[in-house]
Amino acid sequence: MGSVCILTDNTVQFIKPNFPGRDLVNLVNLETRVTLTDRINGHDLKANSLPPSAADEVNPSLQTPGIEDFRTVFLNLASQYNEIVAILHSSYLSRLCSYASEAAGLVRGRVSIQVIDTGFSEVSPVKQGDSFMVIQIGLR
């Protein structure tokens, strides 16, 4: 069993897509809802998937995994790793971090989980580009 893995959301942008330790990074998918009926998985979001204009019927929204989704992801990762560091997009954008934190509480004792909000940390705000540094530190 590996010792530590990193869980991040698919809004992450890697400076170098293939870096040492990339196999320890896992992604949780966010979906984009363009209209009330159209859901686009984060991997499938392409410019040609979007409507030609932002008319009244277009109301884009971000669909994040919920508490139960995170609980399932954490339990799956717990079968492979002793520790999980979840580095997620800013809580100013969605409730993703709070959902992950609540789910971490549900699996307490089974695996060590640290949830990091990239918009703000207890020490100082994480500036754009510092997420790569946090991931590098997590892999050491």
N, C-alpha and C positions, 0 to 999 in steps of 0.2 A: 504494500500500500504506500502510495506517495505521501509525502509529508504535507505539502501545501499546494493549493491551486488558487487561481484567480478567476472570479466570476465578474464579468462586466456586461454591459448591454451593447446592442449592436449599433449604438451611436458612436462608439469608439472609433478613432482614426489612428491607426498604427503608422508611425513614421517609417518604419521598415516592416513590411508585412511578414517577413520570415526572419525572426530573431531567435536566439537561443532561449529556450523556455516557452516558446509559443505553444507547444503542446500542453502546457499547464494552464493555458488561458481558455476559459469556457465562456460562451456567449448566451445570454438570455435575449430572446427576440421581442422587439416591440413591433407593433403593427400600426399602420396608418390607415385611418378610415377617411376616405375622400368625400363620400356622400353618406347618407344614412345606410345605404346597402353595400357600398363597395369597401371591402377590407383588402388591404395590400400588405402582405407579409414583408417585413423589413428587407429580406433578401431579394424580393421581387420588385421593389420600388424602383421604377425606371421613369425617365422623363416622359416616354411615350405612354406610360400607364396613367398619366395625369390628364385631366380634361384640358382642352385648349384655352379656356379662360376661367377666371374665378367668378362665375355667375352666382346668382342667389342660391341655386341648389347645391353648390359646392361649399361644404363646411368641414374642412380637414380637422382631424383630431388624432391624437396619439393614444393608442390603446396599450396599456402596460399590463404585464402579468400581475395577478393578484396575490394575496397572501398564500392561498392554497397552492398556486403555481410555484411560488418560491419554496414553499415547504417541500414540495415534490422534488424540485431541482436540488435543494440542499441535501435531502435524504439520498438521492441518487449519487451525488458527489461524495457524500459521507462514506459510501461503500468503497471509494477509491482513494480518499484523502483524509488526513487527520485534521487539517485546518483549511478553512475557506476564507479568502479575503475577497469581499464583494465591493468592487469599485464601480459605482453607478453614477449616472448623470445627475446633475444638480436637482435638489429637492425644490428649487424655484421653478422647475419645468414640469414636474409631475410628482405623484405620490410614490414613485418607484422605491425610493430609499426607505420610506416608512413601511411599505408593504414588506420589503426585505427584512427590515429590523423586527417587525412583528413575527414574521415566519421564523427568523433566527431564534426568537424566544420560544417558539413552539418545539423546536428540535434541540433545545439546550440540553447538554449532557451527552448527546450522541456525537457531536462534532463541534469543534471550536470555530465560531464564525465572527468575523469582524466586518461590519458594513461601513464603507467610506463614501461620503457624499462629496462628489468632486466640486460642488459649488461652495462648500464650506466645510472646514474641519475644525476641531477644537483648538488647534494651534493657530492656523491662519487660513484664509481662502486659498484654494488650489487654483492657480492661474492656468490659463489655457496652455497646453504643452507640458504641464507638470504631471499629467496623468501617466505619461510614459515613464517619468522618473519614479512615480509611485509603484508602477508595475515592476520596474527594474528592482526596486528595493524589496518588493514582495517576493521576487524570485531568488533573492540571495539567502 
